[in-house]
Amino acid sequence: MVAHNATQGNTTTQKKETNMSYNYDQCVQSIQEHRRKAYATDAAAAAITTSAPDLEALQQSMDGFANLSKHCPMTPLLWMRYAHDTEILMEGLMMLESSSAEGDGDDAQQQQRLQQMQAKMSALETSTGILELALAEFPGCALLHLYYVESLSDYVYQCEGLRRSNLLPGGGSRRVTFEKLYRAFENTLQSVGRGTHVNEGMIVSEIYRLYGSFLLFSLSAVVAEMKTVAEDNAGMNDGPETNTIMQHLINLFQVWSKTPMGEGSNDEMMQDMAYFWDEACSLFLSCYGEDQKLKQKQDLEQQKTALWANIDDERKKTSSLTNILSSYENEVDVAMSNEGIALPMRSLFPQQQDEASNNDDGLGCHAHPLKRVDSKWNKVLLDDTNRFLVGLGANETSRAFLRSTAFLQRTNLDVTKKGNKVAERSPLEDHMAMHKHSLIGSLYERALAECPTVESLWVSYMNFLRGEWIRVHGQKQDLHYQDTLKELSSTLQSTSHRAIRNCPYSSTLFEIRMTTIELTSKSNLEPDDISAVVQEAIELGFLNHNREAMLHLRLVAILVVKRRLLSLVSLGTTSSSNGNGKDYDQGEDMDALSAASNKKSSNGTLIYQSLDPAVIEEVQDLLEDIRDMYDMAENYLFKSHSTWLEGKVSFWKHRALTEANVLCPISLALRKASHSGDGMAEEREGAADKEALRCFEKLVKAQKPSHPDPWRDYIRYVSTSQLYVMGTTESQPNEATASTLRKTRGLYQRAMASVKKAGQETTSTVPAENKQSWMWKGIDGALFHRDYDASLSDLCLEYMEFERNTGSEESFSDAQTLVRSKLANLNPANAAAVTMAATVPSSQEESHGKRKIDTDNTMSVPQNGSSLATESCIQQHEEDDFGAQSKSKRIKVKTDLKQPKKTDGVHKVRIGKMEYPAHPFTIHVSNLNKDTQDMDLVDAFRAEFGAVVHAKILREKRYGKGGHHSHGESKCAGLIQFEERLSVEMALQKDGELEVGGKLIKIQRSHLPAVGLVPSGMHRVNPKGDGKVSKRNKLKKESKMKVDTNASMDIEEEGKANDKRAKTGGDQNRKKNPVAYTSPSNLSLSVLSFKPRGMRQKPKITLEPKKNQE
């Protein structure tokens, strides 16, 4: 089953790097060939003969099932065929053994019939055991549940026949068998009887009818026992067993009426209920004498009236609920039909045909419905052309199920928000409030039965279960708290196991498995359990060829154990008045950092304390385990991937940060506590810090030439941590501070000397086909560095800031020289920011409080290979000359530098030989299916990356008469416009990974928006009219400029005539007409008043001569 999606069509799993030695398709085909031979079926026509099966071929088929189940989990239909073949084989072998005792006469026939019943019962017992294993793997498969309860009911029927022949004891053994079937029906209804199988209502109705028949048979058996014990009917009375069975029947009717089922499933429900009720009342009244029957009959009639009225009310609610759920169910049916895996209900379950209508078995009419009708199942179990329930569900079906589960989760959230406001709930919300998370879980299980190899389904289901566990764990503890939490923990554990078994190629599921163990066993977490998950991934072999995934799993395992260490230390060193400590992932105010201060909070007064000896021992063991796990990961890299630079950088960064932030501080604290008063303790304490420094040294040397980011982490640790190893044992605090500054400066100088752009990759070095869904998340971001130019800019800025705050003039000048030499060939957008940070204002400018007048060179960058250091010298000489001149005069400095373009740093889209700026909110997708529609893009991208403004498929245009055109067939490409820029970046990371319409699509930036007019409230890329160059707009601008110029001239003339009046008019007149009374020297032509930012201003044109400047 795994091979269908794991290998994408190539199911051959024989690989040198793995331990797999089987072929899934070959195993299944071998099983089918043996089954055809055993049952003498024609594969083309599926014609089934009535001859006895070939037991030898059936045995070979069983061997094939056993071999397949060892390597991978089987699908629901394979499980059913496995159980069926086991039953037929065991029954045939047992009949062969007893055939030697055959004789003549009625006694021999009776003896043969009893032997056949015994063989059937033993075979059914083994078959039901196999089906129980199948239900543990696929509890959401309705057809599997029906086959199981019918097989178990048939087992009860066979046992009752042997019991009537005195070959089986009665009493206790019967009760045990009945109790087992009771539990089977209850578990079945909890899994498929809550509205998650609306369009599979025919199967659910079959289960309800069989349950009613079993209750009638149980009641008849109890009444028969009472008759044999009682001396006569007059002395009989109803017992507790009969009342219990009647209550079970009433509960069955109520649950039946509340279950949403599709069209045609409930047509005969009321007739079936009426039959069951009348038969049960008849059996129940037979326990009473004639004098009591009348009263009991009246009570039963009243009870029936109330029960039927309740059923009618529930059916009305269920009808509206069915209408709500049917839209999503129909979507699932359409998806399954498109993929050819739909279950043909009408053909598989025609009108009930009673193949053994004669009741010569002597068990009565109530026992006969328990006997399984084998002819009904031949179409399912013996036709090997069936495609349903064989693990062929793919992306279309899984997406339909995910939309349905998302709808139920939103409804569950609404129920939680409304709380106890029952009157405001809808029928669906009432149904959700009654079943809670189990309803959503049942729908997930149904989806997994159809699509067991789709990774996204398992991931979504596990995330849902973990969210429910966290929600329940955070609630107030009540009577049901422990039971619910225990149930969720068990479900999480079993589901994580099943997910890995069905999708062993998914590193994400292995990661979820480890975090699930951490979640459900916080106080009892064992590092060996986490390491066992990594070992399981190695032994399965599906990920051994993926070095990124294997390193990722090893680092996640260390992360889980590290969290356990932090939690143990945090809870062990804090306590409160209510007895609860503070965990490491909780917040704490600054006042609580001092050990002498006690913080009062909602959890009580926070008190710091020392660790207990037992806790200290466990902490030390965890420290050793974490370092051992790191050593194993290092050994893996050294032996298997010694030349993989990115993996080494990722590993050493992870280890260095863990040593610096977690392991070293805890180790130092434990050593100080254990060596208090020891004069040589401080010298021994330095070993832990040396381990962190060793890891950082490995990190910066792992890649040559070095990348700036590892150096930044190294420097940040050295400059901010108080390390004992930084100074000598006799150093005072002030000497240690100076030593820290010197060592930090030394690291900066080493970094500037070692980092180089040559050989650096700005993009991922991992092939596109090896990318997994976990990439670019969490710790794995360390596998791929940021852009070199951006990282180097940050390193230079931090170096300059360090020297400005803690260095001298000489060290700052040396730093400037190093920075400018490094930024000589840097991206202009990044170099400009660092150049500004490295510029120091002249003393004259600082004294006058003014900035430089000539701002043209502030953001300039070198051209034609000229260095920034040379430009710095030119700029310094210009500033000196400028200080000797008059401050009011503007001097034009000749330079070959140019203003950076506004489009620097903007993403470009290349179309042919031209480049266009990319639209910030739109992406271009290609390699689409021709049947993909606009809403398919919206559904696929909105759920994954966020809100979508518009999406459209690009289509061919067909021109008709009169210039009209209509859209033709799809170009297999489209545009999607998001509301957020981040959505575009997230979508670009899924290039070649996201599947739409059954095809992996290509995602690129787009220079065109998906929609021309953006609705109100959405983003507008450019202001209205910006960028228009039409002739009409050009004429409008020219006419506007003429009007502004004339108006400005009129204002100047009026200002000269009224200058005197403006001076005497007071503030009152200036408020009325501020423009007319403004000084003419401040007015200029409006055309020249708008100038680009950062450009040197030209002399202003005024209408009166300039005043002589002093």
SULDA-V859777 format. One record per residue. N is the residue number from 1. OMEGA is omega as a letter, one per 40 degrees, with the letter a starting at -180 (* if undefined). D_CENTER is the distance of its C-alpha to the mean C-alpha in Angstrom with 2 decimals. Layout:
# SULDA-V859777
n->(N,N)
omega->(OMEGA,OMEGA)
d_center->(D_CENTER,D_CENTER)
This chain:
# SULDA-V859777
n->(1,2,3,4,5,6,7,8,9,10,11,12,13,14,15,16,17,18,19,20,21,22,23,24,25,26,27,28,29,30,31,32,33,34,35,36,37,38,39,40,41,42,43,44,45,46,47,48,49,50,51,52,53,54,55,56,57,58,59,60,61,62,63,64,65,66,67,68,69,70,71,72,73,74,75,76,77,78,79,80,81,82,83,84,85,86,87,88,89,90,91,92,93,94,95,96,97,98,99,100,101,102,103,104,105,106,107,108,109,110,111,112,113,114,115,116,117,118,119,120,121,122,123,124,125,126,127,128,129,130,131,132,133,134,135,136,137,138,139,140,141,142,143,144,145,146,147,148,149,150,151,152,153,154,155,156,157,158,159,160,161,162,163,164,165,166,167,168,169,170,171,172,173,174,175,176,177,178,179,180,181,182,183,184,185,186,187,188,189,190,191,192,193,194,195,196,197,198,199,200,201,202,203,204,205,206,207,208,209,210,211,212,213,214,215,216,217,218,219,220,221,222,223,224,225,226,227,228,229,230,231,232,233,234,235,236,237,238,239,240,241,242,243,244,245,246,247,248,249,250,251,252,253,254,255,256,257,258,259,260,261,262,263,264,265,266,267,268,269,270,271,272,273,274,275,276,277,278,279,280,281,282,283,284,285,286,287,288,289,290,291,292,293,294,295,296,297,298,299,300,301,302,303,304,305,306,307,308,309,310,311,312,313,314,315,316,317,318,319,320,321,322,323,324,325,326,327,328,329,330,331,332,333,334,335,336,337,338,339,340,341,342,343,344,345,346,347,348,349,350,351,352,353,354,355,356,357,358,359,360,361,362,363,364,365,366,367,368,369,370,371,372,373,374,375,376,377,378,379,380,381,382,383,384,385,386,387,388,389,390,391,392,393,394,395,396,397,398,399,400,401,402,403,404,405,406,407,408,409,410,411,412,413,414,415,416,417,418,419,420,421,422,423,424,425,426,427,428,429,430,431,432,433,434,435,436,437,438,439,440,441,442,443,444,445,446,447,448,449,450,451,452,453,454,455,456,457,458,459,460,461,462,463,464,465,466,467,468,469,470,471,472,473,474,475,476,477,478,479,480,481,482,483,484,485,486,487,488,489,490,491,492,493,494,495,496,497,498,499,500,501,502,503,504,505,506,507,508,509,510,511,512,513,514,515,516,517,518,519,520,521,522,523,524,525,526,527,528,529,530,531,532,533,534,535,536,537,538,539,540,541,542,543,544,545,546,547,548,549,550,551,552,553,554,555,556,557,558,559,560,561,562,563,564,565,566,567,568,569,570,571,572,573,574,575,576,577,578,579,580,581,582,583,584,585,586,587,588,589,590,591,592,593,594,595,596,597,598,599,600,601,602,603,604,605,606,607,608,609,610,611,612,613,614,615,616,617,618,619,620,621,622,623,624,625,626,627,628,629,630,631,632,633,634,635,636,637,638,639,640,641,642,643,644,645,646,647,648,649,650,651,652,653,654,655,656,657,658,659,660,661,662,663,664,665,666,667,668,669,670,671,672,673,674,675,676,677,678,679,680,681,682,683,684,685,686,687,688,689,690,691,692,693,694,695,696,697,698,699,700,701,702,703,704,705,706,707,708,709,710,711,712,713,714,715,716,717,718,719,720,721,722,723,724,725,726,727,728,729,730,731,732,733,734,735,736,737,738,739,740,741,742,743,744,745,746,747,748,749,750,751,752,753,754,755,756,757,758,759,760,761,762,763,764,765,766,767,768,769,770,771,772,773,774,775,776,777,778,779,780,781,782,783,784,785,786,787,788,789,790,791,792,793,794,795,796,797,798,799,800,801,802,803,804,805,806,807,808,809,810,811,812,813,814,815,816,817,818,819,820,821,822,823,824,825,826,827,828,829,830,831,832,833,834,835,836,837,838,839,840,841,842,843,844,845,846,847,848,849,850,851,852,853,854,855,856,857,858,859,860,861,862,863,864,865,866,867,868,869,870,871,872,873,874,875,876,877,878,879,880,881,882,883,884,885,886,887,888,889,890,891,892,893,894,895,896,897,898,899,900,901,902,903,904,905,906,907,908,909,910,911,912,913,914,915,916,917,918,919,920,921,922,923,924,925,926,927,928,929,930,931,932,933,934,935,936,937,938,939,940,941,942,943,944,945,946,947,948,949,950,951,952,953,954,955,956,957,958,959,960,961,962,963,964,965,966,967,968,969,970,971,972,973,974,975,976,977,978,979,980,981,982,983,984,985,986,987,988,989,990,991,992,993,994,995,996,997,998,999,1000,1001,1002,1003,1004,1005,1006,1007,1008,1009,1010,1011,1012,1013,1014,1015,1016,1017,1018,1019,1020,1021,1022,1023,1024,1025,1026,1027,1028,1029,1030,1031,1032,1033,1034,1035,1036,1037,1038,1039,1040,1041,1042,1043,1044,1045,1046,1047,1048,1049,1050,1051,1052,1053,1054,1055,1056,1057,1058,1059,1060,1061,1062,1063,1064,1065,1066,1067,1068,1069,1070,1071,1072,1073,1074,1075,1076,1077,1078,1079,1080,1081,1082,1083,1084,1085,1086,1087,1088,1089,1090,1091,1092,1093,1094,1095,1096,1097,1098,1099,1100,1101,1102,1103,1104,1105,1106,1107,1108,1109,1110)
omega->(a,a,a,a,a,a,i,i,i,a,i,a,i,a,a,a,a,i,a,a,a,i,a,a,a,i,a,i,i,i,a,i,i,a,i,i,a,a,i,a,i,a,a,a,a,i,a,i,a,a,i,a,i,a,i,i,i,i,i,i,i,i,i,i,a,i,a,a,i,a,a,i,a,i,a,a,i,i,a,i,i,i,a,a,i,i,a,a,a,i,i,i,i,i,i,i,a,a,i,a,a,i,a,i,a,a,i,i,i,i,i,i,i,i,i,i,i,i,i,a,i,i,i,i,i,a,i,i,i,a,i,i,i,i,i,i,a,a,a,a,a,a,i,i,a,i,i,a,i,i,i,i,i,i,i,i,i,i,a,i,i,i,i,i,i,i,i,i,i,i,a,a,i,i,i,i,i,a,i,i,i,a,i,i,i,i,i,a,i,a,a,a,a,i,i,a,a,a,i,a,i,i,i,i,i,i,i,i,i,i,i,i,i,i,i,i,i,i,i,i,i,i,i,i,i,i,i,a,a,i,i,a,a,a,a,i,i,i,a,a,i,i,i,a,i,i,i,a,i,i,i,i,a,i,i,a,a,a,i,i,a,a,i,a,a,a,a,a,a,i,i,i,i,i,a,a,a,i,i,i,i,i,a,a,i,i,a,i,a,a,a,a,a,i,i,i,i,i,i,i,i,i,i,i,i,a,a,i,i,i,i,i,a,i,i,i,a,i,i,i,i,i,i,a,a,a,i,i,i,i,i,i,i,i,i,i,i,i,i,a,a,i,a,a,a,a,a,a,i,i,a,i,a,a,i,a,i,a,a,i,i,a,i,a,a,i,a,i,i,a,a,i,a,a,i,a,a,i,a,a,a,i,a,i,i,a,a,i,i,i,a,i,a,a,a,i,a,i,i,i,a,i,i,i,i,i,i,i,i,i,i,i,i,i,i,a,a,i,a,i,a,a,a,a,i,i,i,i,i,i,i,i,a,a,i,a,a,i,i,i,i,i,i,a,i,i,a,i,i,a,a,a,i,a,a,i,i,a,i,a,i,i,i,a,i,i,i,i,i,i,i,a,a,i,i,a,i,a,a,a,a,a,i,a,i,i,i,i,i,i,i,a,a,a,i,i,a,a,a,i,a,a,a,i,a,i,i,a,i,i,i,i,a,i,i,i,i,a,a,a,a,a,a,a,i,i,i,i,i,i,i,i,i,i,i,i,i,a,i,i,a,a,a,i,a,a,i,a,a,i,i,a,i,i,i,i,i,i,a,i,i,i,i,i,a,i,a,a,a,i,a,a,i,i,a,a,i,i,a,i,a,a,a,a,i,i,i,i,a,a,a,a,i,a,a,a,i,a,i,i,i,i,a,i,a,a,i,a,i,i,i,i,i,i,i,i,i,i,i,i,i,i,i,i,a,a,i,i,i,i,i,i,i,i,i,i,a,a,a,a,a,a,a,a,a,i,i,i,i,a,a,i,i,a,a,i,i,i,a,a,a,a,a,i,a,i,i,i,i,a,i,i,a,a,i,a,i,a,a,a,a,a,i,a,a,a,a,i,i,i,i,i,i,i,i,i,i,a,a,i,a,a,a,e,a,i,a,a,i,i,i,i,i,a,i,i,a,a,a,a,i,a,i,a,i,a,i,a,a,a,i,a,a,i,i,i,i,i,i,i,a,a,i,i,i,i,i,a,i,i,a,a,a,a,i,a,a,i,a,i,i,i,a,i,a,i,a,a,a,a,i,a,a,a,i,i,i,a,a,i,i,i,a,a,i,i,a,a,i,i,i,i,i,i,a,i,i,i,i,i,i,a,i,a,a,a,i,i,a,i,i,i,i,i,i,i,i,a,a,i,i,a,a,a,a,i,a,a,i,a,a,a,a,i,i,a,a,a,i,i,i,a,i,i,i,a,i,i,a,i,a,i,a,a,a,a,a,a,a,i,a,i,i,i,i,a,i,i,i,i,i,i,i,a,a,i,i,i,i,i,a,a,i,a,i,a,a,a,a,a,i,a,i,a,i,i,i,i,i,a,i,a,i,a,i,i,a,i,a,i,a,i,a,i,i,i,a,i,a,a,a,i,i,i,a,a,i,i,a,i,a,a,a,a,i,i,i,a,a,a,a,a,a,a,i,a,a,i,a,i,a,i,i,a,i,i,i,a,i,a,i,i,i,i,i,a,i,a,a,i,a,i,a,i,i,a,a,i,a,i,a,i,i,a,i,a,a,i,a,i,a,a,a,a,i,i,i,a,i,a,i,a,i,i,a,i,i,i,i,a,a,a,a,i,a,a,i,a,i,a,i,i,a,i,a,i,a,a,a,a,a,i,i,i,i,a,i,i,i,i,i,i,i,a,i,i,a,i,i,a,i,i,i,i,i,a,a,a,a,i,i,a,a,a,i,a,a,a,i,i,a,a,a,a,a,a,i,a,a,a,a,a,i,i,a,i,a,a,i,a,i,a,i,i,a,a,i,i,a,i,a,a,i,a,i,i,i,a,a,*)
d_center->(22.70,20.36,22.48,21.85,18.57,18.72,21.93,21.83,25.30,26.82,26.50,28.96,27.38,30.51,29.78,31.85,29.06,27.50,28.97,28.34,31.61,30.87,30.30,28.26,30.13,33.41,32.87,32.05,35.02,37.30,36.37,37.07,40.40,41.55,40.60,42.54,45.50,45.23,45.17,47.34,44.99,45.12,41.76,42.79,44.21,42.48,45.93,46.01,49.34,50.68,52.02,51.02,48.02,48.62,47.68,47.75,45.24,43.15,43.24,41.97,39.12,38.25,38.30,35.85,33.43,33.83,33.24,30.07,28.60,29.20,26.95,24.00,23.17,25.07,24.14,25.51,28.54,29.39,29.33,31.70,33.99,34.00,35.14,37.66,39.19,39.47,41.30,43.67,44.39,45.20,47.33,49.21,49.91,51.18,53.44,54.85,55.82,57.60,59.35,62.27,63.30,63.83,67.23,69.12,69.59,67.57,66.78,65.18,63.07,62.03,61.22,59.16,57.24,56.47,55.34,53.04,51.53,51.09,49.42,47.14,46.17,45.40,43.38,41.38,40.69,39.14,37.28,35.69,34.60,32.70,31.14,29.97,28.06,26.56,25.51,23.81,21.65,21.24,22.12,21.11,23.69,26.64,29.06,28.54,29.26,32.37,33.70,33.23,35.07,37.76,38.31,38.53,40.89,42.98,43.17,44.51,46.95,48.25,48.63,50.62,52.90,53.66,54.18,56.74,58.48,58.59,56.55,53.80,54.30,53.35,52.45,49.73,48.18,47.88,46.16,43.63,42.89,42.71,40.38,37.97,37.96,37.51,34.31,33.09,33.61,31.95,28.79,28.82,29.20,26.36,24.02,25.39,27.71,25.59,25.14,22.09,24.55,26.63,27.67,28.29,30.81,33.61,32.04,31.36,34.96,36.27,34.62,36.17,39.57,39.51,38.69,41.64,43.91,43.02,43.87,47.18,47.92,47.14,49.47,52.18,51.96,52.33,55.23,56.88,56.69,58.22,61.02,61.91,62.11,63.99,67.69,67.60,65.45,67.25,65.93,62.28,59.77,56.04,54.11,50.72,49.13,50.23,48.95,45.58,45.31,46.34,43.65,41.03,42.33,42.10,38.49,37.77,39.31,37.33,33.94,35.01,35.94,32.61,30.47,29.46,30.52,31.19,34.55,37.26,35.54,37.48,40.78,42.65,40.83,43.78,46.25,44.40,44.16,47.88,48.80,46.88,48.33,51.90,51.81,50.37,53.01,55.72,54.71,54.30,57.76,59.37,59.02,61.51,65.20,66.84,67.55,63.88,62.27,63.19,61.56,58.38,58.26,58.49,55.67,53.47,54.34,53.38,50.13,49.43,50.21,47.76,45.10,45.52,45.38,42.06,40.73,41.84,40.03,36.80,37.12,37.46,34.26,32.49,33.85,32.24,28.94,29.14,29.77,26.59,24.39,26.39,25.06,21.52,23.18,25.38,22.56,21.13,24.70,25.26,22.22,23.38,26.90,26.03,24.51,27.48,25.85,27.10,29.10,32.73,33.55,37.13,38.21,36.66,37.94,41.27,43.82,44.35,47.05,48.79,49.75,51.87,53.60,56.49,56.32,58.69,56.36,57.87,54.61,55.00,53.16,50.31,49.34,49.36,45.99,44.24,45.28,42.58,43.57,42.86,43.79,40.82,38.42,40.26,38.57,35.13,36.00,38.70,37.64,35.61,34.91,32.30,28.83,27.03,25.00,25.22,21.60,22.21,19.56,17.73,15.60,17.86,17.83,14.12,13.65,16.48,15.04,11.74,14.15,16.15,13.59,12.60,16.37,16.93,14.46,16.34,19.51,18.67,18.15,21.52,23.13,22.12,23.59,26.77,27.33,30.68,31.81,32.27,34.57,31.96,29.50,29.20,29.57,25.86,25.24,27.98,26.44,23.04,24.93,26.74,23.87,21.06,17.74,19.47,19.76,16.05,15.69,18.62,17.20,14.08,16.72,18.80,16.19,15.67,19.47,19.68,16.85,16.53,15.79,12.88,9.96,7.40,9.05,8.87,5.22,5.24,8.50,8.03,5.97,8.82,11.37,10.79,11.10,14.18,15.55,15.52,17.08,19.71,20.44,21.21,23.54,27.23,28.31,30.20,31.64,28.48,26.23,26.70,26.46,23.19,21.64,23.15,21.85,18.22,18.69,20.23,17.57,14.84,17.20,18.16,14.80,13.63,17.02,16.80,13.49,15.23,18.40,17.14,15.00,16.90,16.31,12.63,12.64,8.91,9.89,12.99,11.46,9.55,13.00,14.81,13.02,13.51,17.13,17.41,16.24,18.50,21.44,21.85,25.63,26.07,23.71,25.47,24.76,25.95,23.08,20.59,22.90,23.12,19.49,20.30,23.55,21.99,19.98,23.37,25.30,23.15,23.77,21.03,19.83,23.29,23.94,20.90,22.20,19.32,16.88,19.57,20.38,16.80,16.64,20.04,19.22,16.17,18.64,21.13,18.82,18.23,22.00,22.77,20.97,23.07,26.12,25.57,25.07,28.18,30.27,29.24,29.91,33.02,34.61,34.18,35.42,36.38,38.98,36.67,35.86,32.23,31.35,28.97,25.75,24.75,21.71,24.04,26.16,29.89,32.72,34.97,37.88,36.30,36.19,39.83,40.63,43.74,42.08,40.50,37.83,38.01,34.75,33.40,32.80,36.41,38.33,36.39,38.53,38.06,39.34,39.67,37.59,39.06,40.40,37.99,35.01,36.56,36.85,33.20,32.20,34.47,32.96,29.44,30.84,32.39,29.29,27.18,29.97,30.38,26.75,27.27,30.47,28.81,26.26,29.24,31.18,28.47,28.59,32.37,32.97,30.41,29.69,32.60,32.62,28.97,29.41,25.87,24.73,27.69,27.00,23.42,24.71,27.70,25.92,23.49,26.50,28.79,26.61,26.00,29.74,30.69,28.54,28.24,30.43,33.58,33.93,33.42,35.82,38.40,38.25,38.79,41.65,43.31,43.20,44.63,47.27,48.48,52.11,51.94,53.43,51.73,48.25,47.35,48.12,45.96,43.08,42.79,41.29,37.83,37.83,39.18,36.15,33.90,36.40,36.53,32.79,33.05,36.03,34.14,31.37,33.80,35.72,32.86,33.05,36.38,37.00,34.76,32.03,32.50,29.16,29.98,33.37,32.01,29.96,33.11,35.38,33.18,33.28,37.03,37.98,36.11,36.48,39.80,40.39,43.47,43.77,44.30,47.86,50.67,51.38,54.22,52.42,52.51,49.59,51.06,51.49,47.89,46.74,48.86,47.65,44.00,44.94,46.83,44.08,41.51,43.93,44.45,40.73,40.63,43.63,42.16,38.97,40.99,43.05,40.27,37.57,38.20,36.48,38.04,35.65,32.50,29.63,27.95,25.14,22.89,25.03,22.40,23.15,20.89,20.62,19.29,16.35,12.95,9.45,9.69,12.92,13.97,11.64,13.31,16.36,16.17,17.47,20.76,20.96,21.81,24.45,24.92,27.77,30.97,33.04,30.72,30.47,34.24,34.91,33.00,34.88,38.18,37.59,36.83,39.93,42.11,40.92,41.64,45.12,45.88,45.17,46.49,48.62,52.15,53.51,54.09,50.61,49.11,51.31,50.28,46.61,47.32,48.95,46.03,43.48,45.56,46.05,42.30,41.61,44.29,41.98,38.89,37.11,39.39,36.70,35.78,39.39,40.68,38.70,39.82,43.38,43.52,42.37,45.01,47.84,50.30,52.58,56.31,58.53,60.45,57.36,56.16,59.65,59.89,56.32,55.74,53.26,54.43,55.97,55.00,51.20,51.01,50.21,47.57,44.64,46.55,45.52,47.87,48.91,50.48,49.53,51.22,49.75,48.48,50.90,53.84,52.62,52.32,56.01,57.05,55.19,56.86,60.35,59.71,58.80,62.05,64.17,62.52,63.43,67.14,67.22,67.35,64.09,64.84,65.13,62.22,62.45,60.69,59.41,59.35,56.15,54.29,50.88,49.02,46.64,43.00,41.65,39.38,36.89,36.41,32.75,31.76,29.69,31.95,31.64,34.31,35.97,38.77,40.83,39.80,37.04,35.62,33.47,29.88,28.81,26.40,24.23,24.42,23.08,24.81,23.07,25.15,25.35,24.39,25.67,28.93,27.79,24.82,25.62,24.89,22.57,20.50,19.77,19.11,16.63,14.76,14.78,14.73,11.36,9.89,12.45,14.40,17.77,20.02,23.81,24.91,24.20,26.98,27.89,30.84,33.67,37.22,40.00,42.96,46.09,48.68,51.97,52.53,49.67,47.00,43.92,41.06,37.64,37.64,35.05,31.80,31.91,28.45,27.26,26.16,25.45,22.60,23.49,21.00,22.00,20.72,21.55,18.26,16.63,19.10,18.30,14.55,15.57,18.19,15.91,14.48,18.12,18.76,15.17,14.27,16.05,18.01,20.64,20.29,21.05,19.40,20.41,21.92,21.00,23.80,25.27,27.75,31.11,31.36,29.59,28.19,30.42,33.85,34.10,31.19,31.27,32.34,29.82,27.90,28.52,31.77,31.85,35.65,38.18,40.21,42.88,41.66,42.45,44.85,47.87,49.69,53.48,53.44,51.21,53.34,56.50,55.03,54.19,57.69,59.40,57.36,58.38,62.07,61.90,60.31,63.00,65.89,64.56,64.26,67.86,69.15,67.45,69.10,72.58,72.18,71.03,74.24,76.48,74.89,74.30,77.07,76.03,72.48,73.78,75.83,73.49,71.47,67.88,68.37,68.99,66.17,63.70,65.09,65.07,63.26,63.30,67.06,68.00,65.82,67.66,68.24,67.26,63.68,63.48,62.52,61.80,58.47,57.67,57.75,55.91,52.44,51.61,48.45,46.95,48.09,51.14,54.61,56.56,59.88,63.03,63.07,65.68,67.69,70.87,73.04,74.01,72.15,73.72,75.10,72.74,74.16)
